[in-house]
Amino acid sequence: MTDAHRPFHVLLGPDGAGKSSVMAEVAARLPGWRILSTDHDLLDPGHDLVGALRRHVVEDVLPHLGTRYSADFLASVLQTAVVHLRDELERHEDGGPLLMDSYYYKILAKCRLAGMRSNPMYAWWRSFPKPRAVVYLDVSPASAWRRSGDGARLNPLEYFGERPEWLGFESYQTSLRKLMLEEVRDVPVTIIEEQPSAARAADAVVEVIAP
C-alpha cells in the first residue's frame, strides 16, 4: 500500500495537552475512524506487551537513567512503541481513515532532550510513511503544570532537573514543542490553540480531519 492510500492523520502535542482524552472523544464522534495509540486505554486487544513496556520505562528505566540504564538503552526500549505504530499502520489494509497518537515525532524529540542528539534509529523512523497531516494540540506550560498537579504526576521525561519543579518543566516543554514542530515541518500542520475542555478540543480536531 502506498503512502497516498493511507489517509492517516497524527495528533501531536506537548505533555499535558490531553491527547488521550481528545482521542477518546474523537473515537466516539467518528466511529468509522481507527484510533491508534500506545496508551493503555487505547491499545487494541492482544497488545498488552506494548503497554507493559511503556509502564516499565516509567517505573524501571527512568528512575535509574544515567546510572543503571543509558540514554541509548532508553531509546531502544522506546523504539518498540514506534515500531508498533508502524506495524499497525502497515496492517491497516482497508485504507480507511486513521488517527494516530504522536507517531515517532514525540519520542524522537524526547530522546534528543534526553541527550541523544543523533542516533541511527532516527533515520529509520524518518523513512516511515508520512501522514496526510498533523494536528498539533497545543497547551501552555502553565496549564499543563496545573493539570499535572503542580508536578506531582510528572515522570522524568517531562522536565529538566533532578525533581519536578516549575522552571525545569517550563524549559523542557518549551524545548519539546520546538523540536516536535521542527520534526513535522515537511508535512501540513494545523495548530489547535488551548481549549477549555477535551470536548471542545475534540470539536476542533474533528473539524480539521473530517470537515
Disulfide bonds with the S-S distance in Angstrom:
none
